[in-house]
Amino acid sequence: MAISYEIIKDIGLIIFIISGLANAKEVIDLFARLQSEPDFSFFYDFLWDARKRTVPWTSEEMEKVASYMSSFKMNKKPKPKRAFLYSKDVDYGMGRVYESYRSFRSDDVEMQIFKDRVEALKWLGVQEHPMFLSGKYSE
């Protein structure tokens, strides 16, 4: 599988690392499995780090993931945040399309698309957490 994740309960964050040829089916399968994990919550903030994905997302893949993710309705204040981190221009552009789509379809989460990891961490409000200042997430 080209998607790994880590749940960080103390700050309410899930970090997803997407690499290689990860596709929409893998994302959907992952969320189907995660729902049975006791530490998982859709109310946590998500950091989607797709900088190591080797092929761009297609509009069909984005639509499949968007439709699947839209099926989970959350009424939480403040709204959970979804930060998507891309290195390729085409993925960044597709992410912006998805961001726009979600803004019209739902107001249950906040989402933003980034190319800069530090900016994504700032937006999530976790940039000062020790795990992001040193260690495996200090990249």
HELIX and SHEET records of a PDB file:
HELIX    1   1 LYS A    9  ILE A   11  5                                   3    
HELIX    2   2 ALA A   24  LEU A   34  1                                  11    
HELIX    3   3 SER A   59  SER A   70  1                                  12    
HELIX    4   4 ASP A   89  ARG A  105  1                                  17    
HELIX    5   5 ARG A  117  LEU A  124  1                                   8    
HELIX    6   6 PRO A  130  LEU A  133  1                                   4    
SHEET    1   A 5 ILE A   3  ILE A   8  0                                        
SHEET    2   A 5 LEU A  13  GLY A  20 -1                                        
SHEET    3   A 5 ASP A  45  ARG A  53  1                                        
SHEET    4   A 5 LYS A  81  LEU A  85  1                                        
SHEET    5   A 5 GLU A 110  PHE A 114  1                                        
END                                                                             
